[in-house]
Amino acid sequence: MFKRLGSHSDSMLLALAIWLCSLPLAVFIVAPLFGLKVAGLVSLLLFFAMLAICWGVCSWQVLQDRVRR
């Protein structure tokens, strides 16, 4: 997708888009029940979860690319 950003930057962009789409769910479901502090914490946890998943997928793709060469 974006060759100048790196070989697997499309995975990071997809993770960012999924996180941005999950923010309204966290705010509309968690905030009325537990408050804004907890909703912010849930949003941060979702961000780090998406970051970890993306890091795992990207490292797996890099390993597979190295094996294929």
CHARMM-style PDB file with segment names, atoms N, HN, CA, C and O in Angstrom:
ATOM      1  N   MET     1       0.832  -1.188   0.000  1.00  0.00      PROA
ATOM      2  CA  MET     1       0.000   0.000   0.000  1.00  0.00      PROA
ATOM      3  C   MET     1       0.877   1.252   0.000  1.00  0.00      PROA
ATOM      4  O   MET     1       0.948   1.953  -1.010  1.00  0.00      PROA
ATOM      5  N   PHE     2       1.533   1.537   1.102  1.00  0.00      PROA
ATOM      6  HN  PHE     2       1.475   0.968   1.922  1.00  0.00      PROA
ATOM      7  CA  PHE     2       2.432   2.683   1.174  1.00  0.00      PROA
ATOM      8  C   PHE     2       3.858   2.151   1.227  1.00  0.00      PROA
ATOM      9  O   PHE     2       4.362   1.847   2.309  1.00  0.00      PROA
ATOM     10  N   LYS     3       4.513   2.035   0.083  1.00  0.00      PROA
ATOM     11  HN  LYS     3       4.104   2.282  -0.796  1.00  0.00      PROA
ATOM     12  CA  LYS     3       5.843   1.432   0.008  1.00  0.00      PROA
ATOM     13  C   LYS     3       6.899   2.260   0.732  1.00  0.00      PROA
ATOM     14  O   LYS     3       7.849   1.701   1.281  1.00  0.00      PROA
ATOM     15  N   ARG     4       6.751   3.556   0.739  1.00  0.00      PROA
ATOM     16  HN  ARG     4       5.980   4.010   0.293  1.00  0.00      PROA
ATOM     17  CA  ARG     4       7.788   4.372   1.362  1.00  0.00      PROA
ATOM     18  C   ARG     4       7.739   4.322   2.885  1.00  0.00      PROA
ATOM     19  O   ARG     4       8.722   4.677   3.537  1.00  0.00      PROA
ATOM     20  N   LEU     5       6.624   3.892   3.469  1.00  0.00      PROA
ATOM     21  HN  LEU     5       5.826   3.604   2.940  1.00  0.00      PROA
ATOM     22  CA  LEU     5       6.534   3.801   4.927  1.00  0.00      PROA
ATOM     23  C   LEU     5       7.104   2.498   5.472  1.00  0.00      PROA
ATOM     24  O   LEU     5       7.401   2.411   6.663  1.00  0.00      PROA
ATOM     25  N   GLY     6       7.257   1.513   4.649  1.00  0.00      PROA
ATOM     26  HN  GLY     6       7.016   1.584   3.681  1.00  0.00      PROA
ATOM     27  CA  GLY     6       7.778   0.233   5.087  1.00  0.00      PROA
ATOM     28  C   GLY     6       7.042  -0.886   4.387  1.00  0.00      PROA
ATOM     29  O   GLY     6       6.079  -0.665   3.653  1.00  0.00      PROA
ATOM     30  N   SER     7       7.519  -2.089   4.630  1.00  0.00      PROA
ATOM     31  HN  SER     7       8.302  -2.269   5.226  1.00  0.00      PROA
ATOM     32  CA  SER     7       6.967  -3.218   3.889  1.00  0.00      PROA
ATOM     33  C   SER     7       5.614  -3.678   4.424  1.00  0.00      PROA
ATOM     34  O   SER     7       4.813  -4.224   3.665  1.00  0.00      PROA
ATOM     35  N   HSD     8       5.345  -3.475   5.687  1.00  0.00      PROA
ATOM     36  HN  HSD     8       5.995  -3.032   6.304  1.00  0.00      PROA
ATOM     37  CA  HSD     8       4.095  -3.965   6.269  1.00  0.00      PROA
ATOM     38  C   HSD     8       3.328  -2.846   6.986  1.00  0.00      PROA
ATOM     39  O   HSD     8       2.696  -3.085   8.014  1.00  0.00      PROA
ATOM     40  N   SER     9       3.384  -1.654   6.452  1.00  0.00      PROA
ATOM     41  HN  SER     9       3.897  -1.459   5.616  1.00  0.00      PROA
ATOM     42  CA  SER     9       2.716  -0.531   7.109  1.00  0.00      PROA
ATOM     43  C   SER     9       1.202  -0.614   6.967  1.00  0.00      PROA
ATOM     44  O   SER     9       0.482   0.015   7.742  1.00  0.00      PROA
ATOM     45  N   ASP    10       0.700  -1.378   5.991  1.00  0.00      PROA
ATOM     46  HN  ASP    10       1.285  -1.889   5.362  1.00  0.00      PROA
ATOM     47  CA  ASP    10      -0.743  -1.491   5.840  1.00  0.00      PROA
ATOM     48  C   ASP    10      -1.372  -2.212   7.031  1.00  0.00      PROA
ATOM     49  O   ASP    10      -2.529  -1.953   7.362  1.00  0.00      PROA
ATOM     50  N   SER    11      -0.635  -3.104   7.673  1.00  0.00      PROA
ATOM     51  HN  SER    11       0.305  -3.314   7.403  1.00  0.00      PROA
ATOM     52  CA  SER    11      -1.147  -3.767   8.878  1.00  0.00      PROA
ATOM     53  C   SER    11      -1.300  -2.772  10.026  1.00  0.00      PROA
ATOM     54  O   SER    11      -2.270  -2.827  10.782  1.00  0.00      PROA
ATOM     55  N   MET    12      -0.333  -1.864  10.148  1.00  0.00      PROA
ATOM     56  HN  MET    12       0.455  -1.820   9.534  1.00  0.00      PROA
ATOM     57  CA  MET    12      -0.408  -0.852  11.200  1.00  0.00      PROA
ATOM     58  C   MET    12      -1.557   0.112  10.935  1.00  0.00      PROA
ATOM     59  O   MET    12      -2.249   0.516  11.869  1.00  0.00      PROA
ATOM     60  N   LEU    13      -1.769   0.485   9.689  1.00  0.00      PROA
ATOM     61  HN  LEU    13      -1.206   0.157   8.930  1.00  0.00      PROA
ATOM     62  CA  LEU    13      -2.879   1.373   9.356  1.00  0.00      PROA
ATOM     63  C   LEU    13      -4.219   0.696   9.607  1.00  0.00      PROA
ATOM     64  O   LEU    13      -5.167   1.342  10.054  1.00  0.00      PROA
ATOM     65  N   LEU    14      -4.304  -0.591   9.325  1.00  0.00      PROA
ATOM     66  HN  LEU    14      -3.535  -1.116   8.962  1.00  0.00      PROA
ATOM     67  CA  LEU    14      -5.531  -1.334   9.602  1.00  0.00      PROA
ATOM     68  C   LEU    14      -5.798  -1.407  11.102  1.00  0.00      PROA
ATOM     69  O   LEU    14      -6.939  -1.243  11.534  1.00  0.00      PROA
ATOM     70  N   ALA    15      -4.760  -1.652  11.898  1.00  0.00      PROA
ATOM     71  HN  ALA    15      -3.833  -1.786  11.547  1.00  0.00      PROA
ATOM     72  CA  ALA    15      -4.922  -1.684  13.348  1.00  0.00      PROA
ATOM     73  C   ALA    15      -5.369  -0.327  13.880  1.00  0.00      PROA
ATOM     74  O   ALA    15      -6.213  -0.261  14.774  1.00  0.00      PROA
ATOM     75  N   LEU    16      -4.816   0.746  13.344  1.00  0.00      PROA
ATOM     76  HN  LEU    16      -4.130   0.693  12.618  1.00  0.00      PROA
ATOM     77  CA  LEU    16      -5.220   2.091  13.762  1.00  0.00      PROA
ATOM     78  C   LEU    16      -6.674   2.362  13.394  1.00  0.00      PROA
ATOM     79  O   LEU    16      -7.412   2.956  14.180  1.00  0.00      PROA
ATOM     80  N   ALA    17      -7.088   1.934  12.208  1.00  0.00      PROA
ATOM     81  HN  ALA    17      -6.488   1.451  11.570  1.00  0.00      PROA
ATOM     82  CA  ALA    17      -8.480   2.137  11.783  1.00  0.00      PROA
ATOM     83  C   ALA    17      -9.441   1.338  12.658  1.00  0.00      PROA
ATOM     84  O   ALA    17     -10.508   1.837  13.017  1.00  0.00      PROA
ATOM     85  N   ILE    18      -9.080   0.110  13.003  1.00  0.00      PROA
ATOM     86  HN  ILE    18      -8.214  -0.295  12.711  1.00  0.00      PROA
ATOM     87  CA  ILE    18      -9.934  -0.709  13.880  1.00  0.00      PROA
ATOM     88  C   ILE    18     -10.035  -0.070  15.259  1.00  0.00      PROA
ATOM     89  O   ILE    18     -11.110  -0.054  15.859  1.00  0.00      PROA
ATOM     90  N   TRP    19      -8.919   0.460  15.765  1.00  0.00      PROA
ATOM     91  HN  TRP    19      -8.046   0.447  15.278  1.00  0.00      PROA
ATOM     92  CA  TRP    19      -8.956   1.110  17.081  1.00  0.00      PROA
ATOM     93  C   TRP    19      -9.835   2.358  17.046  1.00  0.00      PROA
ATOM     94  O   TRP    19     -10.625   2.594  17.960  1.00  0.00      PROA
ATOM     95  N   LEU    20      -9.692   3.156  15.985  1.00  0.00      PROA
ATOM     96  HN  LEU    20      -9.050   2.964  15.243  1.00  0.00      PROA
ATOM     97  CA  LEU    20     -10.519   4.364  15.877  1.00  0.00      PROA
ATOM     98  C   LEU    20     -12.003   4.016  15.785  1.00  0.00      PROA
ATOM     99  O   LEU    20     -12.843   4.732  16.330  1.00  0.00      PROA
ATOM    100  N   CYS    21     -12.328   2.923  15.099  1.00  0.00      PROA
ATOM    101  HN  CYS    21     -11.646   2.341  14.656  1.00  0.00      PROA
ATOM    102  CA  CYS    21     -13.733   2.515  14.997  1.00  0.00      PROA
ATOM    103  C   CYS    21     -14.260   1.941  16.305  1.00  0.00      PROA
ATOM    104  O   CYS    21     -15.467   1.960  16.544  1.00  0.00      PROA
ATOM    105  N   SER    22     -13.369   1.428  17.159  1.00  0.00      PROA
ATOM    106  HN  SER    22     -12.389   1.413  16.965  1.00  0.00      PROA
ATOM    107  CA  SER    22     -13.816   0.863  18.428  1.00  0.00      PROA
ATOM    108  C   SER    22     -13.963   1.925  19.519  1.00  0.00      PROA
ATOM    109  O   SER    22     -14.572   1.659  20.555  1.00  0.00      PROA
ATOM    110  N   LEU    23     -13.422   3.110  19.306  1.00  0.00      PROA
ATOM    111  HN  LEU    23     -12.927   3.327  18.464  1.00  0.00      PROA
ATOM    112  CA  LEU    23     -13.529   4.167  20.322  1.00  0.00      PROA
ATOM    113  C   LEU    23     -14.974   4.563  20.639  1.00  0.00      PROA
ATOM    114  O   LEU    23     -15.305   4.694  21.817  1.00  0.00      PROA
ATOM    115  N   PRO    24     -15.849   4.762  19.647  1.00  0.00      PROA
ATOM    116  CA  PRO    24     -17.235   5.098  20.009  1.00  0.00      PROA
ATOM    117  C   PRO    24     -17.917   4.000  20.823  1.00  0.00      PROA
ATOM    118  O   PRO    24     -18.716   4.295  21.711  1.00  0.00      PROA
ATOM    119  N   LEU    25     -17.612   2.754  20.532  1.00  0.00      PROA
ATOM    120  HN  LEU    25     -16.962   2.514  19.810  1.00  0.00      PROA
ATOM    121  CA  LEU    25     -18.188   1.667  21.328  1.00  0.00      PROA
ATOM    122  C   LEU    25     -17.736   1.757  22.777  1.00  0.00      PROA
ATOM    123  O   LEU    25     -18.533   1.579  23.698  1.00  0.00      PROA
ATOM    124  N   ALA    26     -16.444   2.036  22.971  1.00  0.00      PROA
ATOM    125  HN  ALA    26     -15.797   2.181  22.223  1.00  0.00      PROA
ATOM    126  CA  ALA    26     -15.927   2.146  24.340  1.00  0.00      PROA
ATOM    127  C   ALA    26     -16.568   3.323  25.059  1.00  0.00      PROA
ATOM    128  O   ALA    26     -16.892   3.228  26.243  1.00  0.00      PROA
ATOM    129  N   VAL    27     -16.751   4.429  24.352  1.00  0.00      PROA
ATOM    130  HN  VAL    27     -16.487   4.507  23.391  1.00  0.00      PROA
ATOM    131  CA  VAL    27     -17.315   5.624  24.998  1.00  0.00      PROA
ATOM    132  C   VAL    27     -18.803   5.444  25.279  1.00  0.00      PROA
ATOM    133  O   VAL    27     -19.265   5.768  26.374  1.00  0.00      PROA
ATOM    134  N   PHE    28     -19.556   4.935  24.313  1.00  0.00      PROA
ATOM    135  HN  PHE    28     -19.181   4.672  23.424  1.00  0.00      PROA
ATOM    136  CA  PHE    28     -21.003   4.837  24.480  1.00  0.00      PROA
ATOM    137  C   PHE    28     -21.438   3.687  25.390  1.00  0.00      PROA
ATOM    138  O   PHE    28     -22.518   3.749  25.977  1.00  0.00      PROA
ATOM    139  N   ILE    29     -20.636   2.662  25.518  1.00  0.00      PROA
ATOM    140  HN  ILE    29     -19.758   2.612  25.041  1.00  0.00      PROA
ATOM    141  CA  ILE    29     -21.009   1.527  26.368  1.00  0.00      PROA
ATOM    142  C   ILE    29     -20.387   1.647  27.754  1.00  0.00      PROA
ATOM    143  O   ILE    29     -21.070   1.453  28.759  1.00  0.00      PROA
ATOM    144  N   VAL    30     -19.090   1.966  27.813  1.00  0.00      PROA
ATOM    145  HN  VAL    30     -18.535   2.124  26.996  1.00  0.00      PROA
ATOM    146  CA  VAL    30     -18.380   1.959  29.088  1.00  0.00      PROA
ATOM    147  C   VAL    30     -18.603   3.253  29.876  1.00  0.00      PROA
ATOM    148  O   VAL    30     -18.776   3.204  31.094  1.00  0.00      PROA
ATOM    149  N   ALA    31     -18.602   4.392  29.213  1.00  0.00      PROA
ATOM    150  HN  ALA    31     -18.461   4.432  28.224  1.00  0.00      PROA
ATOM    151  CA  ALA    31     -18.697   5.674  29.918  1.00  0.00      PROA
ATOM    152  C   ALA    31     -19.984   5.823  30.730  1.00  0.00      PROA
ATOM    153  O   ALA    31     -19.907   6.257  31.879  1.00  0.00      PROA
ATOM    154  N   PRO    32     -21.160   5.489  30.199  1.00  0.00      PROA
ATOM    155  CA  PRO    32     -22.352   5.642  31.034  1.00  0.00      PROA
ATOM    156  C   PRO    32     -22.381   4.687  32.229  1.00  0.00      PROA
ATOM    157  O   PRO    32     -22.958   4.999  33.271  1.00  0.00      PROA
ATOM    158  N   LEU    33     -21.759   3.534  32.068  1.00  0.00      PROA
ATOM    159  HN  LEU    33     -21.290   3.280  31.222  1.00  0.00      PROA
ATOM    160  CA  LEU    33     -21.793   2.548  33.150  1.00  0.00      PROA
ATOM    161  C   LEU    33     -20.726   2.792  34.212  1.00  0.00      PROA
ATOM    162  O   LEU    33     -20.990   2.634  35.404  1.00  0.00      PROA
ATOM    163  N   PHE    34     -19.509   3.181  33.781  1.00  0.00      PROA
ATOM    164  HN  PHE    34     -19.295   3.309  32.812  1.00  0.00      PROA
ATOM    165  CA  PHE    34     -18.393   3.251  34.722  1.00  0.00      PROA
ATOM    166  C   PHE    34     -17.719   4.608  34.810  1.00  0.00      PROA
ATOM    167  O   PHE    34     -16.882   4.808  35.690  1.00  0.00      PROA
ATOM    168  N   GLY    35     -18.047   5.543  33.938  1.00  0.00      PROA
ATOM    169  HN  GLY    35     -18.727   5.380  33.223  1.00  0.00      PROA
ATOM    170  CA  GLY    35     -17.445   6.865  33.988  1.00  0.00      PROA
ATOM    171  C   GLY    35     -16.388   7.073  32.911  1.00  0.00      PROA
ATOM    172  O   GLY    35     -15.966   6.139  32.228  1.00  0.00      PROA
ATOM    173  N   LEU    36     -15.978   8.330  32.783  1.00  0.00      PROA
ATOM    174  HN  LEU    36     -16.321   9.089  33.338  1.00  0.00      PROA
ATOM    175  CA  LEU    36     -15.039   8.692  31.721  1.00  0.00      PROA
ATOM    176  C   LEU    36     -13.625   8.192  31.967  1.00  0.00      PROA
ATOM    177  O   LEU    36     -12.906   7.882  31.017  1.00  0.00      PROA
ATOM    178  N   LYS    37     -13.211   8.109  33.239  1.00  0.00      PROA
ATOM    179  HN  LYS    37     -13.795   8.361  34.010  1.00  0.00      PROA
ATOM    180  CA  LYS    37     -11.864   7.606  33.530  1.00  0.00      PROA
ATOM    181  C   LYS    37     -11.715   6.160  33.085  1.00  0.00      PROA
ATOM    182  O   LYS    37     -10.710   5.784  32.483  1.00  0.00      PROA
ATOM    183  N   VAL    38     -12.716   5.363  33.383  1.00  0.00      PROA
ATOM    184  HN  VAL    38     -13.533   5.669  33.872  1.00  0.00      PROA
ATOM    185  CA  VAL    38     -12.672   3.958  32.990  1.00  0.00      PROA
ATOM    186  C   VAL    38     -12.777   3.832  31.472  1.00  0.00      PROA
ATOM    187  O   VAL    38     -12.126   2.971  30.881  1.00  0.00      PROA
ATOM    188  N   ALA    39     -13.582   4.673  30.835  1.00  0.00      PROA
ATOM    189  HN  ALA    39     -14.112   5.373  31.315  1.00  0.00      PROA
ATOM    190  CA  ALA    39     -13.689   4.644  29.378  1.00  0.00      PROA
ATOM    191  C   ALA    39     -12.356   5.015  28.733  1.00  0.00      PROA
ATOM    192  O   ALA    39     -11.972   4.425  27.723  1.00  0.00      PROA
ATOM    193  N   GLY    40     -11.660   5.970  29.299  1.00  0.00      PROA
ATOM    194  HN  GLY    40     -11.972   6.449  30.119  1.00  0.00      PROA
ATOM    195  CA  GLY    40     -10.325   6.316  28.804  1.00  0.00      PROA
ATOM    196  C   GLY    40      -9.340   5.181  28.985  1.00  0.00      PROA
ATOM    197  O   GLY    40      -8.520   4.913  28.107  1.00  0.00      PROA
ATOM    198  N   LEU    41      -9.421   4.517  30.126  1.00  0.00      PROA
ATOM    199  HN  LEU    41     -10.087   4.735  30.839  1.00  0.00      PROA
ATOM    200  CA  LEU    41      -8.550   3.372  30.383  1.00  0.00      PROA
ATOM    201  C   LEU    41      -8.848   2.232  29.415  1.00  0.00      PROA
ATOM    202  O   LEU    41      -7.928   1.589  28.909  1.00  0.00      PROA
ATOM    203  N   VAL    42     -10.118   1.982  29.159  1.00  0.00      PROA
ATOM    204  HN  VAL    42     -10.865   2.504  29.570  1.00  0.00      PROA
ATOM    205  CA  VAL    42     -10.501   0.942  28.196  1.00  0.00      PROA
ATOM    206  C   VAL    42      -9.998   1.308  26.801  1.00  0.00      PROA
ATOM    207  O   VAL    42      -9.538   0.442  26.057  1.00  0.00      PROA
ATOM    208  N   SER    43     -10.083   2.576  26.451  1.00  0.00      PROA
ATOM    209  HN  SER    43     -10.457   3.280  27.055  1.00  0.00      PROA
ATOM    210  CA  SER    43      -9.585   3.014  25.142  1.00  0.00      PROA
ATOM    211  C   SER    43      -8.080   2.802  25.030  1.00  0.00      PROA
ATOM    212  O   SER    43      -7.592   2.358  23.991  1.00  0.00      PROA
ATOM    213  N   LEU    44      -7.351   3.113  26.079  1.00  0.00      PROA
ATOM    214  HN  LEU    44      -7.748   3.473  26.923  1.00  0.00      PROA
ATOM    215  CA  LEU    44      -5.904   2.870  26.068  1.00  0.00      PROA
ATOM    216  C   LEU    44      -5.582   1.384  26.001  1.00  0.00      PROA
ATOM    217  O   LEU    44      -4.665   0.974  25.289  1.00  0.00      PROA
ATOM    218  N   LEU    45      -6.332   0.585  26.736  1.00  0.00      PROA
ATOM    219  HN  LEU    45      -7.077   0.918  27.314  1.00  0.00      PROA
ATOM    220  CA  LEU    45      -6.111  -0.858  26.682  1.00  0.00      PROA
ATOM    221  C   LEU    45      -6.403  -1.419  25.299  1.00  0.00      PROA
ATOM    222  O   LEU    45      -5.682  -2.292  24.815  1.00  0.00      PROA
ATOM    223  N   LEU    46      -7.459  -0.922  24.662  1.00  0.00      PROA
ATOM    224  HN  LEU    46      -8.045  -0.213  25.056  1.00  0.00      PROA
ATOM    225  CA  LEU    46      -7.754  -1.332  23.288  1.00  0.00      PROA
ATOM    226  C   LEU    46      -6.627  -0.931  22.336  1.00  0.00      PROA
ATOM    227  O   LEU    46      -6.260  -1.693  21.442  1.00  0.00      PROA
ATOM    228  N   PHE    47      -6.086   0.266  22.534  1.00  0.00      PROA
ATOM    229  HN  PHE    47      -6.385   0.885  23.260  1.00  0.00      PROA
ATOM    230  CA  PHE    47      -4.987   0.732  21.690  1.00  0.00      PROA
ATOM    231  C   PHE    47      -3.771  -0.175  21.835  1.00  0.00      PROA
ATOM    232  O   PHE    47      -3.178  -0.585  20.837  1.00  0.00      PROA
ATOM    233  N   PHE    48      -3.399  -0.488  23.067  1.00  0.00      PROA
ATOM    234  HN  PHE    48      -3.881  -0.156  23.878  1.00  0.00      PROA
ATOM    235  CA  PHE    48      -2.229  -1.332  23.271  1.00  0.00      PROA
ATOM    236  C   PHE    48      -2.480  -2.771  22.814  1.00  0.00      PROA
ATOM    237  O   PHE    48      -1.552  -3.448  22.371  1.00  0.00      PROA
ATOM    238  N   ALA    49      -3.720  -3.240  22.915  1.00  0.00      PROA
ATOM    239  HN  ALA    49      -4.473  -2.690  23.275  1.00  0.00      PROA
ATOM    240  CA  ALA    49      -4.043  -4.566  22.404  1.00  0.00      PROA
ATOM    241  C   ALA    49      -3.911  -4.595  20.879  1.00  0.00      PROA
ATOM    242  O   ALA    49      -3.348  -5.539  20.323  1.00  0.00      PROA
ATOM    243  N   MET    50      -4.424  -3.574  20.208  1.00  0.00      PROA
ATOM    244  HN  MET    50      -4.881  -2.808  20.659  1.00  0.00      PROA
ATOM    245  CA  MET    50      -4.281  -3.500  18.748  1.00  0.00      PROA
ATOM    246  C   MET    50      -2.812  -3.374  18.349  1.00  0.00      PROA
ATOM    247  O   MET    50      -2.380  -3.962  17.357  1.00  0.00      PROA
ATOM    248  N   LEU    51      -2.053  -2.614  19.119  1.00  0.00      PROA
ATOM    249  HN  LEU    51      -2.404  -2.137  19.925  1.00  0.00      PROA
ATOM    250  CA  LEU    51      -0.634  -2.455  18.850  1.00  0.00      PROA
ATOM    251  C   LEU    51       0.102  -3.790  18.998  1.00  0.00      PROA
ATOM    252  O   LEU    51       0.960  -4.117  18.179  1.00  0.00      PROA
ATOM    253  N   ALA    52      -0.228  -4.554  20.030  1.00  0.00      PROA
ATOM    254  HN  ALA    52      -0.925  -4.288  20.696  1.00  0.00      PROA
ATOM    255  CA  ALA    52       0.410  -5.851  20.244  1.00  0.00      PROA
ATOM    256  C   ALA    52       0.031  -6.845  19.149  1.00  0.00      PROA
ATOM    257  O   ALA    52       0.878  -7.597  18.667  1.00  0.00      PROA
ATOM    258  N   ILE    53      -1.238  -6.845  18.761  1.00  0.00      PROA
ATOM    259  HN  ILE    53      -1.926  -6.234  19.153  1.00  0.00      PROA
ATOM    260  CA  ILE    53      -1.673  -7.740  17.690  1.00  0.00      PROA
ATOM    261  C   ILE    53      -0.973  -7.368  16.386  1.00  0.00      PROA
ATOM    262  O   ILE    53      -0.508  -8.247  15.660  1.00  0.00      PROA
ATOM    263  N   CYS    54      -0.895  -6.085  16.088  1.00  0.00      PROA
ATOM    264  HN  CYS    54      -1.272  -5.371  16.678  1.00  0.00      PROA
ATOM    265  CA  CYS    54      -0.238  -5.639  14.867  1.00  0.00      PROA
ATOM    266  C   CYS    54       1.245  -5.992  14.894  1.00  0.00      PROA
ATOM    267  O   CYS    54       1.793  -6.436  13.885  1.00  0.00      PROA
ATOM    268  N   TRP    55       1.890  -5.803  16.021  1.00  0.00      PROA
ATOM    269  HN  TRP    55       1.445  -5.442  16.841  1.00  0.00      PROA
ATOM    270  CA  TRP    55       3.299  -6.140  16.147  1.00  0.00      PROA
ATOM    271  C   TRP    55       3.510  -7.633  15.908  1.00  0.00      PROA
ATOM    272  O   TRP    55       4.468  -8.032  15.246  1.00  0.00      PROA
ATOM    273  N   GLY    56       2.616  -8.450  16.445  1.00  0.00      PROA
ATOM    274  HN  GLY    56       1.838  -8.125  16.983  1.00  0.00      PROA
ATOM    275  CA  GLY    56       2.715  -9.892  16.227  1.00  0.00      PROA
ATOM    276  C   GLY    56       2.514 -10.275  14.776  1.00  0.00      PROA
ATOM    277  O   GLY    56       3.254 -11.102  14.245  1.00  0.00      PROA
ATOM    278  N   VAL    57       1.519  -9.683  14.126  1.00  0.00      PROA
ATOM    279  HN  VAL    57       0.917  -9.011  14.558  1.00  0.00      PROA
ATOM    280  CA  VAL    57       1.255  -9.984  12.714  1.00  0.00      PROA
ATOM    281  C   VAL    57       2.420  -9.518  11.845  1.00  0.00      PROA
ATOM    282  O   VAL    57       2.861 -10.239  10.949  1.00  0.00      PROA
ATOM    283  N   CYS    58       2.916  -8.312  12.112  1.00  0.00      PROA
ATOM    284  HN  CYS    58       2.558  -7.726  12.840  1.00  0.00      PROA
ATOM    285  CA  CYS    58       4.022  -7.787  11.313  1.00  0.00      PROA
ATOM    286  C   CYS    58       5.284  -8.623  11.494  1.00  0.00      PROA
ATOM    287  O   CYS    58       5.980  -8.905  10.519  1.00  0.00      PROA
ATOM    288  N   SER    59       5.592  -9.027  12.739  1.00  0.00      PROA
ATOM    289  HN  SER    59       5.026  -8.798  13.531  1.00  0.00      PROA
ATOM    290  CA  SER    59       6.780  -9.848  12.930  1.00  0.00      PROA
ATOM    291  C   SER    59       6.626 -11.207  12.281  1.00  0.00      PROA
ATOM    292  O   SER    59       7.593 -11.758  11.756  1.00  0.00      PROA
ATOM    293  N   TRP    60       5.407 -11.760  12.310  1.00  0.00      PROA
ATOM    294  HN  TRP    60       4.621 -11.312  12.736  1.00  0.00      PROA
ATOM    295  CA  TRP    60       5.174 -13.042  11.646  1.00  0.00      PROA
ATOM    296  C   TRP    60       5.367 -12.897  10.135  1.00  0.00      PROA
ATOM    297  O   TRP    60       5.948 -13.779   9.504  1.00  0.00      PROA
ATOM    298  N   GLN    61       4.895 -11.816   9.557  1.00  0.00      PROA
ATOM    299  HN  GLN    61       4.423 -11.099  10.070  1.00  0.00      PROA
ATOM    300  CA  GLN    61       5.060 -11.587   8.117  1.00  0.00      PROA
ATOM    301  C   GLN    61       6.530 -11.404   7.755  1.00  0.00      PROA
ATOM    302  O   GLN    61       6.977 -11.901   6.721  1.00  0.00      PROA
ATOM    303  N   VAL    62       7.279 -10.703   8.588  1.00  0.00      PROA
ATOM    304  HN  VAL    62       6.916 -10.300   9.428  1.00  0.00      PROA
ATOM    305  CA  VAL    62       8.699 -10.510   8.326  1.00  0.00      PROA
ATOM    306  C   VAL    62       9.423 -11.853   8.390  1.00  0.00      PROA
ATOM    307  O   VAL    62      10.273 -12.142   7.548  1.00  0.00      PROA
ATOM    308  N   LEU    63       9.089 -12.671   9.386  1.00  0.00      PROA
ATOM    309  HN  LEU    63       8.399 -12.436  10.070  1.00  0.00      PROA
ATOM    310  CA  LEU    63       9.707 -13.998   9.483  1.00  0.00      PROA
ATOM    311  C   LEU    63       9.379 -14.853   8.266  1.00  0.00      PROA
ATOM    312  O   LEU    63      10.249 -15.544   7.736  1.00  0.00      PROA
ATOM    313  N   GLN    64       8.136 -14.807   7.826  1.00  0.00      PROA
ATOM    314  HN  GLN    64       7.429 -14.246   8.257  1.00  0.00      PROA
ATOM    315  CA  GLN    64       7.744 -15.583   6.647  1.00  0.00      PROA
ATOM    316  C   GLN    64       8.454 -15.088   5.386  1.00  0.00      PROA
ATOM    317  O   GLN    64       8.823 -15.888   4.527  1.00  0.00      PROA
ATOM    318  N   ASP    65       8.646 -13.770   5.274  1.00  0.00      PROA
ATOM    319  HN  ASP    65       8.347 -13.119   5.972  1.00  0.00      PROA
ATOM    320  CA  ASP    65       9.364 -13.223   4.122  1.00  0.00      PROA
ATOM    321  C   ASP    65      10.823 -13.672   4.136  1.00  0.00      PROA
ATOM    322  O   ASP    65      11.394 -13.958   3.083  1.00  0.00      PROA
ATOM    323  N   ARG    66      11.424 -13.734   5.314  1.00  0.00      PROA
ATOM    324  HN  ARG    66      10.960 -13.501   6.169  1.00  0.00      PROA
ATOM    325  CA  ARG    66      12.819 -14.178   5.401  1.00  0.00      PROA
ATOM    326  C   ARG    66      12.974 -15.645   5.082  1.00  0.00      PROA
ATOM    327  O   ARG    66      13.971 -16.047   4.482  1.00  0.00      PROA
ATOM    328  N   VAL    67      11.997 -16.460   5.475  1.00  0.00      PROA
ATOM    329  HN  VAL    67      11.187 -16.133   5.963  1.00  0.00      PROA
ATOM    330  CA  VAL    67      12.045 -17.896   5.206  1.00  0.00      PROA
ATOM    331  C   VAL    67      11.895 -18.148   3.714  1.00  0.00      PROA
ATOM    332  O   VAL    67      12.543 -19.043   3.171  1.00  0.00      PROA
ATOM    333  N   ARG    68      11.067 -17.388   3.057  1.00  0.00      PROA
ATOM    334  HN  ARG    68      10.541 -16.660   3.498  1.00  0.00      PROA
ATOM    335  CA  ARG    68      10.810 -17.579   1.618  1.00  0.00      PROA
ATOM    336  C   ARG    68      12.019 -17.221   0.764  1.00  0.00      PROA
ATOM    337  O   ARG    68      12.164 -17.744  -0.341  1.00  0.00      PROA
ATOM    338  N   ARG    69      12.869 -16.361   1.242  1.00  0.00      PROA
ATOM    339  HN  ARG    69      12.751 -15.936   2.139  1.00  0.00      PROA
ATOM    340  CA  ARG    69      14.046 -15.930   0.441  1.00  0.00      PROA
ATOM    341  C   ARG    69      15.127 -16.930   0.481  1.00  0.00      PROA
ATOM    342  OT1 ARG    69      16.177 -16.729  -0.130  1.00  0.00      PROA
TER     343      ARG     69
END
